[in-house]
Amino acid sequence: MQLQSTKYLDPQFLANIGNLELIARSVVEGFITGLHKSPFHGFSVEFAQHRPYMPGDALRFVDWKVYARTDRYYIKQFEEETNLRSYILLDVSSSMAYQSAKVSKWMYASYLASALAYLLLHQRDATGLVLFDDRIRLQMPPRSMGSYLRLMLKHIGQAQMGKDTSVGTVLHQIADQFRRRGLIILISDLLDDPEEILKGLKHFRHDKHEVLVFHILDRQELEFEFNGNVMFKDLESDERVKTQPFFIRQQYRERFRNFLKYYRLETSKNNIDYQQMFTDEPLNIALTKFLSKRRRMF
């Protein structure tokens, strides 16, 4: 059982499934199964009270002892069933299409966004979705209906990759619209002006939102293990550069590590939760980060 749950957190295995709804459910159920066998077992929510059963509720939460006494179905309601308002901001710019292995940054980001939406909506948290590149491409206001999930996953699955990126500008536009305090979840490769992105994130913090950033990266972007004569193409501008990576590898790695260091330091200074996620890493790392963030909010 442990092996079965683990494979559903492996992005390369998930790439064989295709269906986002099945992926989201598999990831979350695999994560919850592993949670009970891990040091994070303490994150499991605590029972608070009962409420009447409603269509769509998971049968595992039915209190059968109460049913035996009353002949009525009641659900165990937990302390973490709150009115959390969450916004998933998902980058659909063309740089997200990059992949050096089986799973692209976009595929990984879509799996993560779908799993988070599944987890949030099944907690009855109001959840919204924004797809963006250099502007807002789609905006779904927060809703807490379970039926909202299918529509949200449909839009993620049908998303068309844009060209340019303007993350900082888009973050300011979104922050101007989101007045009610909530949790902002940004999923992006952050390949734009870091200072402008930080200004956008600080805009959310100024408005009292909590912010969680998942920085999606391909392993080759960090390691730059290319060999021979290579033609590099900018996925956003289509600009091409031919070079021998051996001669620029050290300088590239240093600059890229400084790029990552900037995000780590600046997000920490501004009380923004930040998590680097490589496309070959299991998704439970991201879900554990989210669960930790959510727990600290209440």
Summary of the structure (lengths in Angstrom):
residues: 298
radius of gyration: 20.5
end to end distance: 32.1
largest distance: 75.9
contacts: 923
relative contact order: 0.14
helix: 47%
strand: 21%
